[in-house]
Amino acid sequence: MPFFTNDTSLQDTLTTQILTCQMHMRAHGQKNAAPERAAFQPPPGTRPIEFQLGNEQWEIVESALGWIKKRANTKVRTVALDYCCLDYLAGAPEKNLLGKVIATPADGSTQPFHVWPHEDQEKIIRCALEMAHIAISSGDAGAALTHICATFIAYLGTNSRC
């Protein structure tokens, strides 16, 4: 059974988050800022995973993970991604049910998206990514991550208990 499925205002919340993010980006004329690498110290016992995401992909991933972070009462992106991947694996579609693949832009207009999972989290994340690669018939890691998060949003948007 998927995790976060009992909030009746999810669709409104996700829509508001996406619109707020888009308005902020337009108002400030900027892309999503990548985290400062010099000031960040990875947690001990973790290994970095980096995805290159386009703006549309970034918005979908941040919307799903932002909602999960709020519900799970965490500020850690890796924890939210772990929950999202567990949810995906619990009900992973055998094929792409979203109707389209949001591919990583080939023109270089991408930004890094980092997570630093512990070994057990990394196994879950990589397993979900493998399932997503199969579902979307693509080896694009950014597209697979976006597919996992978009599937989470789509499931919650169609579940009347959300």
C-alpha positions in Angstrom: 0.0 0.0 0.0 1.5 3.4 -1.0 2.5 5.7 1.9 1.1 9.2 1.7 -2.6 8.7 0.7 -4.9 10.3 3.3 -4.9 14.1 2.6 -8.0 15.3 0.8 -6.4 18.5 -0.3 -3.3 17.0 -2.1 -4.2 18.2 -5.6 -4.7 21.8 -4.5 -1.5 21.6 -2.5 0.6 20.3 -5.4 -0.9 22.8 -7.8 -0.2 25.7 -5.4 3.4 24.5 -4.9 4.0 24.3 -8.6 2.4 27.6 -9.4 4.3 29.3 -6.5 7.6 27.9 -7.7 6.9 29.0 -11.3 5.8 32.5 -10.2 8.9 32.9 -8.1 11.2 31.8 -10.9 9.5 34.1 -13.4 9.6 37.1 -10.9 13.3 36.6 -10.3 14.2 35.6 -13.8 16.2 32.6 -12.6 16.5 28.9 -12.9 16.3 26.7 -9.9 19.5 27.4 -8.0 21.8 24.4 -7.5 23.0 24.0 -4.0 26.4 25.5 -3.0 28.9 22.7 -3.3 31.7 24.3 -1.3 29.7 24.8 1.9 28.0 21.4 1.8 29.5 18.4 3.7 27.9 15.1 2.8 26.7 13.0 5.7 29.1 10.3 6.7 28.4 6.8 5.2 26.7 8.2 2.1 27.5 8.2 -1.6 26.3 10.9 -3.9 23.9 10.3 -6.8 23.6 13.1 -9.3 20.8 13.6 -11.9 20.8 16.3 -14.6 17.3 17.7 -14.8 15.6 20.2 -17.1 13.3 22.9 -15.6 10.1 20.9 -16.2 11.6 17.8 -14.7 12.9 19.8 -11.7 9.5 21.3 -11.0 7.8 17.8 -11.0 10.5 16.3 -8.8 10.6 19.2 -6.3 6.8 19.2 -6.1 6.6 15.5 -5.2 9.5 15.6 -2.8 8.4 18.9 -1.2 5.0 17.4 -0.4 6.6 14.3 1.0 9.0 16.3 3.1 6.1 18.2 4.6 4.1 15.1 5.4 7.1 13.2 6.7 8.3 16.2 8.7 11.8 16.1 7.3 14.0 18.6 5.4 16.1 15.9 3.9 15.6 15.5 0.1 17.1 12.0 0.2 14.6 10.8 2.8 11.8 12.1 0.7 13.1 10.4 -2.4 13.5 7.2 -0.5 9.8 7.4 0.5 8.8 8.3 -3.1 10.7 5.3 -4.5 9.2 2.9 -1.9 5.8 4.2 -2.9 6.6 3.7 -6.6 7.9 0.1 -5.9 4.8 -0.7 -3.9 2.6 0.0 -7.0 5.0 0.4 -9.9 3.2 0.3 -13.2 4.5 -2.2 -15.7 4.4 0.4 -18.4 4.4 4.2 -18.6 0.8 5.1 -17.5 1.5 8.9 -17.8 1.3 8.8 -21.6 4.6 10.7 -22.1 8.2 10.7 -21.1 9.7 14.0 -19.9 13.2 13.6 -21.3 16.2 15.5 -20.1 17.0 18.3 -22.5 19.8 17.5 -24.9 20.8 21.2 -25.3 22.7 21.4 -22.0 20.1 23.5 -20.2 20.1 21.2 -17.2 20.9 21.6 -13.5 22.4 19.1 -11.1 20.0 17.4 -8.6 21.9 15.7 -5.8 21.0 13.2 -3.2 23.3 11.5 -0.7 21.7 8.1 0.3 23.0 5.6 2.7 23.5 2.1 1.4 20.0 0.8 2.1 18.4 4.0 0.6 20.6 3.7 -2.4 19.4 0.2 -3.1 15.8 1.3 -3.0 16.4 4.3 -5.2 18.4 2.4 -7.8 15.7 -0.4 -7.8 13.0 2.1 -8.4 15.1 3.8 -11.2 15.5 0.4 -12.9 11.7 -0.2 -12.8 11.1 3.3 -14.2 13.7 2.8 -17.0 11.7 -0.3 -18.0 8.3 1.5 -17.7 9.3 4.4 -19.9 11.6 2.4 -22.2 14.4 4.9 -21.8 17.9 4.9 -20.2 17.6 8.6 -19.3 18.2 8.8 -15.5 16.5 12.3 -15.3 13.5 11.0 -17.2 13.3 7.9 -14.9 13.5 10.1 -11.7 10.8 12.4 -13.1 8.6 9.5 -14.0 8.8 8.1 -10.4 7.8 11.5 -9.0 5.1 12.2 -11.7 3.6 8.7 -11.0 3.5 9.6 -7.3 1.7 12.9 -8.1 -0.7 11.3 -10.6 -1.6 8.5 -8.1 -2.3 11.0 -5.4 -4.3 13.2 -7.7 -6.6 10.3 -8.7 -6.9 8.8 -5.3 -10.0 10.1 -3.5 -8.5 9.5 -0.1 -5.6 11.8 -0.8 
